[in-house]
Amino acid sequence: MKLDVPKARLGAEARLGIGVFGTSFLLFAVRFLVPRPIAMSNNGDGGRVLCGAGITWKGLPEPFVHLVYTAAPGAPPCRPTYLLTQSWLAEASVGLARLAGFPTTLSLVVLGLLSSLVAAAAIAAIVLGLPYPVRVRLAVAAGLLLVVADSAFFGYFAAILGEGAAFLGLLLIAGGLLLTAREGRWSYAGMAVTFAGGVLAVNAKVQTLIILPILALAVLLVRPGTLRGAKRWAAAALVVGALGAVTLFAQQSVEPARAPDGTYTAFPGDDSREINMFNSVFLNIVDGRHDTQADLAALGLPPSFAQYAGNGWWHPHPATMDPLYPNYRDKMTRENVLGYFASHPGRTFEVLDRAATDQLTARPDYLGSFDQEAGFAPHAQEYRVPVVSWLTRLISPLGLVALVPIWLFVLVKVWVQRRGPLGVVLGFLLAVSLTQFATAALGDGIEGVKHQSVALFTLLLALVLAALPQSRSSEPRWGRNSSVGGPSSDGTRFGDGFGQNGGTSSSTNTSSPAKPTRKIVDDDASL
């Protein structure tokens, strides 16, 4: 009797994926709700996410979390001028609340559970995409759970801030790229997951738009299952094209924003570009702790601006109040700031070293975790799962001395795994972490710890995957002829039925030249 081996193997993989997904979601739900819900309080920018979800809300930074946001009766409609994909998740949560009879209400509990659902699915996708024995993949799942559930990151899932969507998108991208390397339907599912994660991560905030070209390169480098030649490039081009088209449409779907000079912007982030560069100038460069006059001269600013050293855009006495400022507004540009850093390597190192400390600090102290009814002090924070952030905070005073060796470790792992999809994923995560680090360090002068959170989260994901052992073969493959899982007790190898990079989907035990038969293998029993 002929048995369908691929279906049996698919069942084993499906059981693994469902088990990882269900367990992850259950743990996230308990971690989120017990003994009471936790989130991240509004730093003052939360109105952008709420606006995208159809709720008009204006307010200053808040020490407590609002678990429910309800549009005020008769409030004027809000048209978003800034795209954050957290707004999409918030809008979906509003839709769920509407089904429950609460129109135009955002419940952060619903948002947190929805985000937890996506995070659990992403972890399951990563586990299913790894060509390793089950015990190794479960260890990876445990490591990912520790990172995602860490107190420095988990609260963003139930917050009106942009970082949560970036975290979810990056998780989905990692899982999608790994699944793309598998055969058949797995590969197509991986492309779909990569696309969904890419849209979430790239459009999470203006800072993350730079992820798009890095992701496009990663998609082109991953070999989709057994597709070769024109089919392979057509599939990759389809994913990249769809990512670019959706991003372009999404960025143009918001209203033009008004810049500080009163003009309307044409490109994402233009309304805050002057603000960011102003803060970089007066908080990173003309900070009052160095040769102020020399720095002003290097930037083309007048000596009288020395009185504003260390005063950011929202300081009570900023340079914008000076009558001369309109004459020097054109100096608040990326070109001018980057030109200064390029010609002052010593100062650049100082800024990067401080940014490295900010990144490893992991968690800003002004974002509270609880609602006011919880009875905690303003800005109180929870530490239910502090393992990863505790370790990074421990080494944070070392700055670049601690961060650079971590980068080099991941880089070495990228080289070691360069022939397989894991190498592509590691390279993608490292590139994203480095570019996010540099963008936040040199392109902004405020909220350094918060703005480094995407870079840190990405780096920690890379570290979990970099801990995987090197494949025994020079080119890791999904398939019976692969050696990635090591030989099993009956002479077969892990990954039966799923070839990648040219691997075959089954091996044959030939009883006669004309009638090959398949050997039935219980792969799970051999792991």
DABELZI-V829898 format. One record per run of one state. SS is the DSSP state (2 for helix, 1 for strand, 0 for the rest). FROM is the first residue (numbers start at 1). TO is the last residue. Records with the same first field share a line. If there is no record, write none. Layout:
# DABELZI-V829898
SS = FROM-TO / FROM-TO
This chain:
# DABELZI-V829898
0 = 1-4 / 34-45 / 53-64 / 66-67 / 71-85 / 100-104 / 130-133 / 149-153 / 159-162 / 181-184 / 203-205 / 209-210 / 222-228 / 253-257 / 259-263 / 265-269 / 286-291 / 300-302 / 309-318 / 322-324 / 332-333 / 344-344 / 362-370 / 375-386 / 399-399 / 417-420 / 444-447 / 452-452 / 467-486 / 488-492 / 494-507 / 511-515 / 519-523 / 527-527
2 = 5-33 / 46-52 / 86-99 / 108-129 / 134-148 / 154-158 / 163-180 / 185-202 / 206-208 / 211-221 / 229-252 / 270-285 / 292-299 / 303-308 / 319-321 / 325-331 / 334-343 / 345-361 / 372-374 / 387-398 / 400-416 / 421-443 / 448-451 / 453-466 / 524-526
1 = 65-65 / 68-70 / 105-107 / 258-258 / 264-264 / 371-371 / 487-487 / 493-493 / 508-510 / 516-518
